[in-house]
């Protein structure tokens, strides 16, 4: 794999076709809105108003409505993430075949056919990983309960073996999403295709996983800079000799209203880049002319 070429081509692709970045931002609409709503409510209210609300008869109904809205946001975030993943990968693939920039409406129309299958791939891989993770966790809890906690301490170091499992799971999910868009197969065919590709080029793909992880981590460190700056919002009133809880409450609201949307936007951009890079990585691996006979036997190309 030509890692440098893939990474630079990914940047050029999403910078040329801004519609891909726009699609990437779909996945962060829900967390950004949550930050704005919670932060705005805290900024323009007081601790006394919050206490009066909690003690009021309306509070239970309001809390129920809040949780319903919250879970609706979560469900909407999952659906938008599936559409966003499909759009960014489809956009990265389409951009390699044309010189004219993509439009958002064009990419929207091209991505919709993958929506439900993308959800199927996400839930299939996610559910399998959840089951795999649950087995050692349940075993640890049982051992700890039967040995008054001593056995738990003995088994705890085994958790380190979950790290490579997480890498393989992330790699499988990324390849599955890329295979879905590239091959246009059903969920079962896509998972089989991704598994075969992963087996045939496992270590080069693991290296790409590590590279993209450090890129995401670097962007996360950039996100932490404004967070550290905004934390001074809590120190300022205390330095001025103010311990007014309303002031702290409002500063906390400002923190939520600014930081959560900003974090969401940065994470959306990072995932847009990473997903596009996986699409180009998959394209290079599956179209490599130097594939051996054994790899060609393993990797079955499905007709669109």
N, C-alpha and C positions, 0 to 999 in steps of 0.2 A: 504493500500500500504506500502511495505517495502522500504521506501525512501533510507535508507542507503545502502541496498543491490543493489538497482537499480543504484545508483550513482557509487558505487565501481565496479559493474559488467560492467557498461558502460566504465569506464576507462580501466579496464582489457581487454575488448573486442577490443577497438580501438588501444590499445598499442600492443596487440598480433597480430592483423590483420592490418598492416600498410596500406594495400590497401584501407581500409575504409577512413583513413586520406587523402590518395591520391585523392580519389573521392571527399572528402570534399573540397579540394583545387581547384577543377574545377570551383567553383562558384566565385573565387576571381581572376581568370586569367585576366579578363577585367580591373578591377580597378588597378591591379598591373601594367599592361602594360601601362595604361593611365598615371600613376605616373612616370614610367620610361621614356616615350616619352616626356611628358611635362617637367619633370625635366631635362632630357638630353638636350632638345632644349634650355632651359633657361641657363643651365650651360655653354654651348659652344657658346653662342651668347651674344649680348650686347644690352643695351637700344637703342642705336643709330640704330643698325641693325633692331630692332623691329619697331622703328618709321619710318625708310625708307621703311620697308616692308608694313606697314599700308598705307603709302602715295603712294605706287606704284600701277600701273594699275592691277597688278596680284593679289592684296590683296583680292578683292571681290571674285574672283574665288577660291582662296585658303581658304577663310573663309567658302565658300559654301562646299568645299571638306572636310574641318575640321568637319563641322556639320554633313555631311553625314557619315563620318567615326565614329564620336562620337555616332550617333544614331545606327549605325551598331554595335558598341561596346555594347551599351545598350541592343539591341536585342539579341546579342550573349551571354551577361551576363545572361539574363532571361532564355535562352535555356540551358545554362550550369548549371544554378541553379537548374532547374527542373531535369536534369540528375544527378546532384550532390546529391540532396535530395533523389532521388530514390535509388542511389547507396549506400549512407551512411545507409539508413534505411534497404535496402535489405541486405547489408553486416552485419549489427548488428543482423538481424534475422538469416541469414545463419550461423553466427559464433556461435550461441547457439546450433546448431545442428551438429557441427563437431569439431574435435580437430585440424585438419591440417589447417595451415594459408591459408587465401584466397589470390589469385593472382589478380592483377589488371585486366588482360584480362578476367579472370573468372567472376569477379564482373561486368565488362563492359557488357559482354554478358547477364548476369542475369538481369541487370538493364534496358536494352534497351526496353523490352516489356512494361515498365511502363511509358516511356517518355511522350507520348502524353496525356495519362490519367493524369499524374502528372501535366502537363501544364493546363489541363482542370480543375483539382481541385484547383490549385493556382489561376487561373483567375476567377473561379466561386465564391470562398470565397472572393477574393480580390474585385471583382466587387460588390458583395452584401454589403461588408463593406463600399465601396466607396459611394454607394447609401445611406446607413444608415447615414453616416457621413455628406453627402451633405445636407440632409434635415434640420438638426438644423443649419448648417452653413448658408444656404441660408435664413432661417428664421431670423437669427440674422442680416444678412446684410440688409434685407428688413425692419426689425424693426428699425435698426439704421438709415437707409436712411429716413424713414418716420418721425422719431422723432429727427432729427438733431443730432444723436449720443447719445442722452440721453438714449433712449431705449436699445441701444447696451450695455451700461454700466450695465443696469438692467438685461439683459439676459445673459451677459458674465459669471456669476457664474454657469450657467447651464452647461457650458462646462465640469465641474467636473464630470458630469454623463457620459461623453464619456470615462472616464478612465475604469470603469468596462466593458463597451462595447468593448473597445480595448482588455481587458484581455480575454473576451469570444471569440472575433474574432481570437486572436492568438491561443487560446486553440482549437477552432474549426479547424483552418487550420492545426495545428500540428497533431491532431487526424485524420483528413481526410487523410493526407499524410501517416500516419502510417497504417490506415485502408486499404488504397489502396494497399500497399505493402503486408500487412498481409493477406488480404482476396482476392486480385486479382479480384475485381469486377469492374464494369464500374463506371463512374463518379457519376451518380445519386445514385446508390447503396452505393457507398463509402460515400457520403455526408449523406445519411440516417443512415448508420451504425455509423458514427462518432457522429452524433447528438444524437442517442440513447445511445451510450456509455457515452457521456458527461452528459446527463441527469441522468443516473443511478449512476455515480460516480463524481458528479459535484465538491463537496468541496475537496475531496482528490486530484482531478486533478488541481483545483485552487491552492492548496498548492504546488503541483509539479511545476506549472507555476511560482509561486513566487520564489521557490528555484532555478530553472533554470535561472530566470531573474537575481537574485543576482550573480549567477555564471558568467553569461555573463557580468554583470556590473563589477565584480572583474577583469575579463580579460581585460575589457575596461580600468580599472584604471592602469593595467600593461602596456597597450599600451600607455597610457598618459605619462609614465615615459620617454621613449626615445623622445617623442614629446617635453617635457619640456626641455630636454637636448639639442635638436636640435635648440630650440628657441634661445639659446645662440649664434647661428650662426649670428643672426641679431645684437647682442650686441657687439660681438668681434670687427668688423670693426669700430664701433662708439667709442668704448673705446680707440682704437688706433688713434683716431682723423681723421678717414677716413669717408668721406661722399660721396665717389664715388658711383654713382647710379649703375654702372656696377658691382661693388663688391657686393652690396646688391642684385642685380638681380641674380648673380651667386650663392650667398648663398641661395637665395630662391629656385633656381633650384635644388641645392643639397638637400635642405629640402624636396622638392617634390619627388625627385628620391629615397631617402632613406625611408622617413616616409610612403608614400602611399603604396608601396609594403609590408613594414613591417606590417603596420596596416591591410592590406588585408590578409596576412598570419595568423595573430593572430585571426582575425575575422573568417577566414575559419576554423581554428582549433576549435574555440568556437562553431560555428554552427555545426561542425561535432560531437562534444561531445553532444550538446543539441539534435540534431536530433536522434542520436543513443539512448540517454536516453528516448526520447519519444517513440521510437520503443519498447524498453524494458518495459516501463511503460504500453503501450498499450497491450503488450503480457501478462504481469502479470494480468492486470485488466480483460481481456477477457477470460483468462484461469483460473481465480480464482475459486476453487471448491466450495467456500462458497457463490456463487451468489444466491440471493433469487429467488423464483419463478417468482416474478413480473419482476425482472431484466432480467431473461431468456426470458420472454415473450416480453420484450421491445427490447432486443438485438437479432436481427435475424442474424444468421451466414449464409453468402452466400457461396455457393460452388465455389471453384476455377475453 
